[in-house]
Amino acid sequence: MAHSSFMVDARTHSISGGAALDTGIALSPGQLLLVNVDPAQTWSAGVADRTSNANGLGNPLGGDYGLHSRGAQSFLFGALVGSLDGGSTFFGVGTHLSMTILTEGTLSFYYWDSNHEDNSGHIRVVVQVYDGPRV
């Protein structure tokens, strides 16, 4: 089992003008990926009611701004998302994720929003990887 933690920054790691936080963790089919973020940690997509935890705005913190779409994928504004293919496709992470890996790739994280300029804050993401039977 590998165990690592990372600081994901709302501005620096935004999909809208930032760059991915590349964890350097290479994943293979059959591995179990666990990601946890303390739900009390928050970051912001701007002023007023735009502070949320990794679950995104309105779930349960901050105003309800609905979903932000990028290509064919949509997540709540302010959500923590991950990618295994350099940002071509994404998966929701939120405050907790447990996922069996189906394809090879290197894990990266992003802050999901449409305007990185007014973002602030960061959250600590804890990643655990368990080896399992190869598929």
C-alpha positions in Angstrom: 0.0 0.0 0.0 1.3 3.5 -0.9 0.2 6.4 1.2 0.7 10.0 0.2 -0.7 13.5 0.8 -0.9 16.5 -1.5 -2.0 20.1 -1.3 -4.4 21.0 -4.1 -4.7 24.7 -4.7 -7.9 26.2 -6.0 -6.2 28.8 -8.3 -2.9 27.0 -9.2 -4.7 23.6 -10.0 -7.8 25.0 -11.6 -9.0 23.5 -14.9 -9.7 27.0 -16.1 -6.2 28.5 -16.4 -4.2 26.5 -13.9 -2.4 23.2 -14.2 -3.0 19.8 -12.8 -1.4 18.7 -9.6 0.5 15.7 -10.9 0.9 13.2 -8.0 3.4 11.1 -9.9 1.4 8.0 -8.8 1.2 5.5 -11.7 -1.9 3.3 -11.4 -2.6 0.0 -13.1 -5.8 -2.1 -13.6 -6.9 -3.9 -10.5 -5.5 -1.5 -8.0 -7.8 0.1 -5.4 -7.5 3.9 -5.1 -8.7 5.6 -1.9 -8.8 9.4 -1.7 -9.9 11.3 1.4 -10.2 15.0 2.2 -11.4 16.3 5.6 -14.9 17.7 4.9 -14.1 20.6 7.2 -11.4 21.9 4.8 -12.6 24.5 2.4 -11.6 26.5 -0.6 -13.3 29.2 -2.6 -14.4 30.0 -6.2 -14.8 33.7 -5.4 -16.6 36.0 -3.0 -19.8 35.8 -1.0 -21.3 32.2 -0.9 -18.7 30.5 -3.1 -16.8 28.6 -0.4 -17.1 24.8 -0.4 -15.3 21.7 0.6 -14.0 19.2 -2.0 -17.6 18.1 -2.8 -18.3 21.4 -4.6 -20.6 24.3 -4.1 -24.0 23.6 -2.6 -23.0 20.1 -1.5 -23.5 21.0 1.4 -21.5 24.3 1.7 -21.8 27.5 -0.3 -24.4 28.6 -2.8 -25.9 26.3 -5.4 -24.4 27.3 -8.7 -25.2 24.0 -10.4 -22.8 22.1 -12.7 -20.0 23.4 -14.8 -19.5 21.5 -18.0 -16.3 21.0 -19.9 -16.7 18.9 -23.0 -19.1 16.1 -22.2 -18.3 16.1 -18.5 -20.0 18.1 -15.7 -19.3 18.5 -12.0 -20.3 21.0 -9.3 -18.3 24.2 -9.3 -15.6 23.9 -6.7 -15.4 20.2 -6.7 -12.1 18.2 -6.5 -11.8 16.0 -9.6 -9.1 13.6 -10.8 -7.8 12.3 -14.0 -5.6 9.4 -15.2 -5.0 10.6 -18.7 -3.5 14.1 -18.3 -6.9 15.9 -18.2 -8.6 14.4 -21.3 -11.2 12.8 -19.0 -12.1 13.4 -15.4 -13.8 11.6 -12.5 -15.3 13.1 -9.4 -13.4 12.8 -6.2 -15.1 15.0 -3.5 -14.3 14.3 0.1 -14.1 10.6 -0.4 -13.4 8.3 -3.3 -13.0 4.5 -3.4 -12.4 3.3 -7.0 -11.0 0.2 -8.6 -8.6 1.2 -11.4 -9.6 -0.1 -14.8 -7.0 1.5 -17.0 -3.3 2.6 -16.7 -2.5 6.2 -16.0 -0.9 8.7 -13.7 -3.1 10.3 -11.1 -3.6 14.1 -11.2 -6.0 16.4 -9.4 -7.9 19.6 -10.4 -10.2 22.3 -8.9 -13.3 22.3 -11.1 -14.5 25.8 -12.1 -14.8 28.3 -14.9 -12.6 31.3 -13.7 -9.4 30.6 -11.8 -8.6 34.3 -11.2 -10.9 34.7 -8.2 -10.2 31.3 -6.6 -8.4 30.9 -3.3 -7.5 28.4 -0.7 -6.2 24.8 -0.8 -7.1 21.4 0.6 -5.0 18.5 1.8 -5.7 15.3 -0.2 -4.7 11.9 1.2 -4.2 9.1 -1.3 -3.8 5.4 -0.6 -3.3 2.8 -3.3 -3.8 -1.0 -2.6 -2.5 -3.6 -5.0 -5.1 -6.1 -6.0 -5.3 -8.9 -8.5 -4.4 -7.7 -12.0 -7.3 -7.6 -14.5 
